[in-house]
Amino acid sequence: MPQATTALPLPPSICIAPTRGPAPDPTLESSKQVQAIIDHFSPPDFALSLDEHTAETRGLDEWEKMYLSRETMLRYLKACRYKLPETIKRLETSIVWRRTMGLDDVRGLGKELVPEYESGKVIMYGYSRLAQPVIYVTPSKNVRPPSLLQVKHMVYSIDRLVDLQLAGVDGVLFFADLSGKPPTSRAELGVMRQIISALQAHYPERCGSAALVKLPWLGSLLVTLLWPFVDADTKKKIHINPDMSVDLIPPEQLLVDYGGQVEFLYTPEYLPHLIDICVKRREENRQRWRAAGGTIGMSEWDFLMRVGESVSREL
């Protein structure tokens, strides 16, 4: 029996996780590469295209400078096998892609995506045993036709998870319930490939772990079809049909359908509440970032909330 019934996107006000020590120092070589990246993006006249479809340019805004944290640079360096020119190019590409998608307009894009959230096919609730914010995805709940909006929906959701991620936490936990009829049309599979491609290109090292549960034979076939598009590092983080309450998420923060104690009821208030929380968290992070100097390459340890600290009461 569930011990809690809620329609809110997040658990109680304390993130259940061990308090971690200071972030480890990178190697001397990667430190030099990080400094080279900082030097590349820091000139006052540095500019990138407004979006992927125009040659007009502008400089970096505060959100983009915050995005270029030391940890983000290290994530991209690792994803690019520490090849500096490739890393810089990929970071530039990601910033222009984010502009094209409108990801820093949290409220505006959220309004555009309301129809995609209404089915409850994607919800964000709770934290894993490693303090990773959790996203639940149930493809069979989708009632919308395949479109670019579904790609935006997923990357917007991942961005909201990143807003809720605390300093020192190893990525997010991606949970997929593959029960029911999986997407099988060419258009549906095309959208899924676009989503996987976007996550791999623009969110490197953000997947701390992933769980795939309730796989019917068609679900297993779907995994087989998409597996070639998943990189080797990500494959190591994927759990197939794990015992969720034992292996990944405390039962008091796990949905009842997967062995937890929380009965989650999706309501129209869910998305506005989530957006309010994320906008507030983003602004709190920005104020800390400004107070610490407001520079490109700042460590997330200097402006993100720490593991073990109390989360705002409205969470």
Secondary structure as GFF3:
##gff-version 3
##sequence-region A 1 315
A	DSSP	beta_strand	4	6	.	.	.	ID=ss1
A	DSSP	alpha_helix	28	41	.	.	.	ID=ss2
A	DSSP	beta_strand	48	49	.	.	.	ID=ss3
A	DSSP	beta_strand	57	58	.	.	.	ID=ss4
A	DSSP	alpha_helix	62	67	.	.	.	ID=ss5
A	DSSP	alpha_helix	70	79	.	.	.	ID=ss6
A	DSSP	alpha_helix	84	101	.	.	.	ID=ss7
A	DSSP	alpha_helix	106	112	.	.	.	ID=ss8
A	DSSP	alpha_helix	114	117	.	.	.	ID=ss9
A	DSSP	beta_strand	122	127	.	.	.	ID=ss10
A	DSSP	beta_strand	133	137	.	.	.	ID=ss11
A	DSSP	three_ten_helix	139	141	.	.	.	ID=ss12
A	DSSP	alpha_helix	148	164	.	.	.	ID=ss13
A	DSSP	beta_strand	172	177	.	.	.	ID=ss14
A	DSSP	alpha_helix	186	202	.	.	.	ID=ss15
A	DSSP	beta_strand	207	213	.	.	.	ID=ss16
A	DSSP	alpha_helix	217	226	.	.	.	ID=ss17
A	DSSP	three_ten_helix	227	229	.	.	.	ID=ss18
A	DSSP	alpha_helix	232	235	.	.	.	ID=ss19
A	DSSP	beta_strand	238	240	.	.	.	ID=ss20
A	DSSP	alpha_helix	244	247	.	.	.	ID=ss21
A	DSSP	three_ten_helix	251	253	.	.	.	ID=ss22
A	DSSP	three_ten_helix	256	258	.	.	.	ID=ss23
A	DSSP	beta_strand	262	264	.	.	.	ID=ss24
A	DSSP	alpha_helix	270	291	.	.	.	ID=ss25
A	DSSP	three_ten_helix	300	302	.	.	.	ID=ss26
###
